[in-house]
Amino acid sequence: MKAKNCLGKILLVEDDPGDVEMIVEVLKKEAEIANEIVVARDGAEALDYLKCEGAYAERPFDCPIVVLLDIKLPKVNGIEVLREIKNSEKLKNAPIVMLTSSREPADLAECYRLGVNAYVVKPVKFEEFFAAVTTVGIFWAMLNEGPPRP
């Protein structure tokens, strides 16, 4: 499946450099996602990016077509990032996919209570991780019709 021509960005919020490298490579090379992938290495950086604050204060606002969000993040955890996104008038419609290693029932329940769009547990085996990321990328960047973009 070829990537559709879409200017929307994907925000990947992940602190593990190995996971970042693998996710970006799978999305670009295997899923053929043409969208720009912006990487935030912790929850505070993700919020700065989304709100155009701090190092991103000069960035023109554009809501990502999807946020791939880990739960276990430094500075601000993924659940807090999710809470802030869903409480923001400008960001609340952004699709959020928790892409995490957490299998904790409490994390799953809290994420859905806060309005997450999908919760994907990162498989341990490389082939399964590869397949999961490819499927998530194709669905959210190519198949899903997201909310209207300003």
C-alpha positions in Angstrom: 0.0 0.0 0.0 1.4 3.4 -1.0 1.3 6.3 1.4 -1.2 8.9 0.6 0.0 12.5 0.1 -0.7 14.1 3.4 1.0 17.0 5.1 0.1 16.0 8.6 2.8 15.0 11.0 3.1 12.0 13.2 4.4 12.7 16.7 6.3 9.8 18.2 6.8 10.2 22.0 9.4 7.6 23.0 12.5 7.7 25.2 14.1 4.4 24.2 16.5 5.2 21.3 16.4 1.7 19.9 12.6 1.7 19.8 12.6 5.2 18.2 15.0 4.0 15.5 13.0 0.8 14.8 9.6 2.5 14.8 10.8 5.3 12.4 12.4 2.8 10.1 9.4 0.5 10.0 7.0 3.4 9.3 9.2 4.9 6.6 10.5 1.8 4.8 8.0 -0.9 5.4 4.7 0.9 5.8 5.9 3.5 3.3 4.6 6.4 5.4 5.4 9.7 3.7 4.4 11.9 6.6 7.1 13.6 8.6 7.7 11.9 11.9 8.6 14.2 14.8 10.2 12.5 17.8 9.9 13.8 21.4 12.1 12.0 23.9 10.0 12.7 27.0 6.6 13.9 28.0 7.6 17.5 28.7 9.1 17.8 25.2 5.9 16.3 23.7 3.8 18.9 25.5 6.1 21.7 24.5 5.9 20.6 20.8 2.1 20.2 20.9 1.5 23.5 22.6 4.2 25.4 20.7 6.1 26.3 23.9 9.7 26.2 25.1 12.0 25.2 22.3 9.0 25.0 20.0 7.6 28.4 20.7 8.3 29.6 17.1 6.7 26.5 15.5 3.4 27.2 13.7 0.6 25.2 15.3 -0.4 22.1 13.5 -2.1 19.2 15.2 -0.5 15.8 14.4 -2.5 13.3 12.4 -1.6 10.8 15.2 0.4 10.8 18.4 2.2 7.5 19.2 2.7 7.8 22.9 4.6 5.6 25.4 3.4 5.5 29.0 6.7 5.1 30.7 8.4 8.5 29.9 10.8 10.7 31.8 9.7 14.1 33.2 6.0 13.7 32.4 4.6 10.2 31.9 2.4 9.3 29.0 -0.8 9.2 31.0 -0.3 12.8 32.1 0.5 13.8 28.4 -2.7 12.1 27.3 -4.7 13.9 30.1 -3.3 17.3 29.0 -4.0 16.7 25.3 -7.6 15.6 25.9 -8.1 18.7 28.2 -6.9 21.1 25.5 -9.5 22.7 23.2 -6.9 22.8 20.4 -5.6 19.3 20.8 -8.4 17.2 22.2 -9.4 15.7 18.8 -5.9 14.5 18.0 -5.9 10.7 17.7 -3.7 9.2 20.4 -2.3 5.7 20.2 -0.6 4.4 23.4 2.3 2.3 22.1 3.7 0.9 25.3 5.1 -2.1 27.1 2.7 -1.7 29.9 0.2 -4.5 30.3 -1.1 -3.1 33.6 -4.9 -3.2 33.7 -4.9 0.1 35.6 -2.9 1.8 32.8 -5.2 0.4 30.1 -8.4 1.5 32.1 -7.1 5.0 32.8 -6.0 5.6 29.2 -9.4 4.6 27.9 -11.1 6.7 30.6 -9.1 9.7 29.4 -10.1 9.2 25.8 -7.2 7.3 24.1 -8.1 6.1 20.6 -6.1 2.8 20.8 -3.8 1.0 23.2 -1.1 -1.2 21.6 1.2 -3.3 23.8 4.7 -3.5 22.2 5.4 -7.1 21.5 8.8 -8.4 22.7 9.6 -10.4 19.6 11.1 -8.3 16.7 8.8 -9.8 14.1 5.7 -9.1 16.1 6.9 -5.6 17.0 7.5 -4.9 13.3 4.1 -6.2 12.3 2.3 -4.2 15.1 4.1 -0.9 14.2 3.4 -1.5 10.5 -0.3 -2.1 11.1 -0.6 1.0 13.4 1.2 3.2 10.9 -0.9 2.1 7.9 -4.1 2.5 9.8 -3.5 5.9 11.4 -1.5 7.6 8.6 -3.2 6.0 5.5 -6.6 4.6 6.3 -8.1 6.6 9.1 -10.0 9.8 8.3 -9.0 12.0 11.1 -10.8 15.1 12.4 -10.9 18.1 10.0 -7.6 20.0 10.0 -7.6 23.8 10.4 
